[in-house]
Amino acid sequence: MSDIIRLWVEISHHSAFRSGGWGYVRAEGRALTGAAGGERTPSPDRIALAALLAALKDLPPNAAVEVHSATARITGAGRRVAELEAGGEPPAEDLELWAQLSAALKAHPARFAAAANQLRTPTAFAAAWAELARDKAKAAGAFRAAIPKTNLAKAGVPA
């Protein structure tokens, strides 16, 4: 088993403008990566699922994962997938994304933890990128982009 991979995942949704964005920071040992993305007309649940899927993508085999977020839709996703697999009521929307998340969590079981959105933390950093992504999606449509390494150095990831 490798070291624990820590993820900080946040979303931003604006219901009046019907746009949403997400951002994440991934710490694998001392290496930091991250990305942000967004789309027009998503539901908050769809943005949360897209954020988690992006953050869990391309993980090394047998990686232990911790997902930290100040967003209840993110921290509750693992519990919701477990309920679905136990025969719970299926969601009314985004079934394909729930199925993808279920598969991703089977491959990389994750522990979800609530995080405080405080200044100079990876949670606040991811939230700021989610807001930027939301605004960019509102203006220019769907996109996904890596967060530059020079910016990630300011993410406030604890050693």
C-alpha distance (Angstrom), angle and dihedral (degrees) to the residues before:
residue distance angle dihedral
M1 . . .
S2 3.78 . .
D3 3.78 127.7 .
I4 3.77 118.6 -67.9
I5 3.79 113.9 -86.1
R6 3.79 110.5 -140.8
L7 3.78 120.9 -151.7
W8 3.80 128.6 -170.4
V9 3.79 109.2 -164.2
E10 3.81 127.8 -178.9
I11 3.78 137.5 168.7
S12 3.78 136.6 -158.7
H13 3.79 122.2 -158.9
H14 3.78 127.9 -178.8
S15 3.79 110.3 -163.9
A16 3.82 95.6 -170.8
F17 3.80 92.8 55.1
R18 3.82 92.6 32.7
S19 3.77 94.6 -133.5
G20 3.76 132.5 124.8
G21 3.77 139.3 -170.8
W22 3.76 139.3 -172.7
G23 3.77 137.5 -163.6
Y24 3.77 135.5 -173.9
V25 3.77 140.7 -174.8
R26 3.81 119.7 -153.6
A27 3.80 122.5 -161.0
E28 3.80 115.7 -164.9
G29 3.76 102.9 176.5
R30 3.80 103.4 -55.6
A31 3.81 94.8 -23.6
L32 3.80 116.0 102.7
T33 3.77 126.8 -160.7
G34 3.76 132.3 163.7
A35 3.76 145.6 165.8
A36 3.77 141.4 -165.3
G37 3.77 132.3 -155.6
G38 3.73 144.0 161.4
E39 3.76 147.6 -178.7
R40 3.76 142.4 -158.0
T41 3.81 123.0 -104.1
P42 3.83 99.1 9.9
S43 3.76 125.8 146.1
P44 3.81 116.8 -120.8
D45 3.82 88.5 -109.3
R46 3.80 91.7 53.8
I47 3.80 91.3 51.4
A48 3.83 90.8 48.9
L49 3.81 91.3 50.7
A50 3.81 91.8 46.9
A51 3.81 90.0 50.4
L52 3.79 93.5 51.0
L53 3.79 93.3 45.7
A54 3.80 91.4 50.5
A55 3.81 92.2 48.1
L56 3.83 93.3 47.9
K57 3.81 94.2 46.3
D58 3.82 119.8 113.7
L59 3.80 97.1 6.8
P60 3.79 117.5 162.6
P61 3.82 116.5 -99.7
N62 3.81 116.0 -84.8
A63 3.80 92.2 10.6
A64 3.78 117.1 163.5
V65 3.81 108.9 -136.0
E66 3.80 134.8 -158.1
V67 3.80 117.2 -170.1
H68 3.81 116.2 -160.1
S69 3.79 122.0 -170.3
A70 3.79 142.7 152.0
T71 3.82 88.3 -148.6
A72 3.81 116.2 94.9
R73 3.83 91.4 -151.9
I74 3.80 88.6 60.9
T75 3.80 98.5 43.2
G76 3.81 92.1 44.4
A77 3.81 95.1 50.8
G78 3.80 94.9 84.9
R79 3.79 91.5 52.0
R80 3.82 90.5 47.0
V81 3.82 91.8 52.3
A82 3.82 89.9 50.4
E83 3.82 89.8 51.1
L84 3.81 91.0 50.5
E85 3.78 92.2 49.9
A86 3.81 89.6 50.0
G87 3.81 89.8 57.3
G88 3.78 99.9 -90.5
E89 3.78 124.6 157.6
P90 3.83 108.8 -70.0
P91 3.80 118.0 -122.5
A92 3.80 117.5 -98.8
E93 3.81 94.2 -132.6
D94 3.81 140.3 33.1
L95 3.80 95.0 25.5
E96 3.80 91.9 159.8
L97 3.81 91.6 55.3
W98 3.82 92.2 47.5
A99 3.82 89.0 51.4
Q100 3.81 90.9 50.0
L101 3.81 91.1 48.7
S102 3.80 90.7 49.1
A103 3.81 90.3 53.0
A104 3.80 92.0 46.3
L105 3.81 92.0 51.0
K106 3.82 91.3 48.6
A107 3.80 89.1 54.6
H108 3.81 93.1 43.3
P109 3.80 113.7 20.8
A110 3.77 107.5 -150.2
R111 3.75 135.5 -157.8
F112 3.80 112.2 -140.9
A113 3.80 120.7 -149.2
A114 3.79 133.2 -179.7
A115 3.79 114.0 -119.1
A116 3.78 131.2 -165.0
N117 3.80 115.9 -117.0
Q118 3.81 96.2 -131.1
L119 3.79 129.2 154.0
R120 3.79 118.1 -84.0
T121 3.81 94.6 17.1
P122 3.80 129.3 119.0
T123 3.81 87.8 -113.9
A124 3.81 92.4 58.4
F125 3.81 90.3 43.6
A126 3.83 91.9 52.8
A127 3.82 90.3 45.2
A128 3.81 91.5 52.9
W129 3.80 91.0 51.2
A130 3.83 89.8 47.3
E131 3.82 89.9 55.4
L132 3.79 91.4 47.6
A133 3.81 89.7 48.9
R134 3.82 91.3 49.0
D135 3.80 91.3 53.4
K136 3.79 92.8 45.6
A137 3.82 91.2 49.8
K138 3.80 90.1 49.4
A139 3.81 90.6 54.2
A140 3.81 102.8 34.5
G141 3.82 109.3 16.1
A142 3.78 133.3 -116.1
F143 3.79 118.9 -7.8
R144 3.80 145.2 149.3
A145 3.80 125.9 -155.8
A146 3.78 138.5 169.6
I147 3.79 117.3 -110.1
P148 3.83 108.0 -116.8
K149 3.82 116.2 -106.8
T150 3.81 91.2 -123.5
N151 3.80 89.1 59.2
L152 3.83 93.4 44.7
A153 3.80 88.8 58.7
K154 3.84 85.8 69.5
A155 3.82 95.3 50.7
G156 3.80 94.4 103.4
V157 3.80 95.1 -129.4
P158 3.82 109.9 175.1
A159 3.80 115.7 -124.0
